[in-house]
Amino acid sequence: MNYTYRLATPEDSQTIAPLWAEFATERANIDPSMKLKPNFDYEKYVSYQLHKPLSYCYI
């Protein structure tokens, strides 16, 4: 399988946010100690993280 990689930019927030929301939901289903906030703005959270110089994650 071929893949590409690059650094994400704040413009990627709309694309990454649904992936992050799905991850959080799956994690909360496995870990009952993790409580999700209703109506959490994942796009705003991802954008905030992408503006920080030392923030990273793998998708």
N, C-alpha and C positions, 0 to 999 in steps of 0.2 A: 504494500500500500504506500502510495506517495503522499506526502504532506508538505505543507509549507509552514513557515513560522515567521513572525514579525512581532515587533512591539505594538501593543495596542495603543490607540490614541483616544482622547476624550470623544472623538467623533464615533468611536465604536460602541459607545454606551448603549445605544438602542439595540444593537445586535447581541451584546453580551448579557444585558439585563435579564432576558428570559431564561438564558442558560443558568445564571446565578440563582434565579427564583426557583427553577426546577431542582437544582442542587440543594437549596435550603429546604425545600419541601420534602425531598427524599431523606435528607439528613434528619429532619424533625420526626419523620415517621419511624426512623430507626432509633433515634435518641430522644426519649420522652423528656429529658431535661432541657432540650432546646425548644424554646417557645417562640413562635413567629408572631410578629406584630401584624395585626390586620391592616390591610391597605398600605403595607410598607412600600416605599418608592425605591424599587431596585435600580431603576435607571439613574436616579439621583445619587444613590449610594455608589454605584459603579463609576459614575462620572467623578465623584469625589475621590474615590480610590485612584483613578487614572490620573488625577491632577497631582497626586502625591509622588514625589520622586523615588521613594523607596518601597513602594507597594508593588506586589507581584502576585500572580496566580497562574495556574495552567488551565487551559480549557481544552 
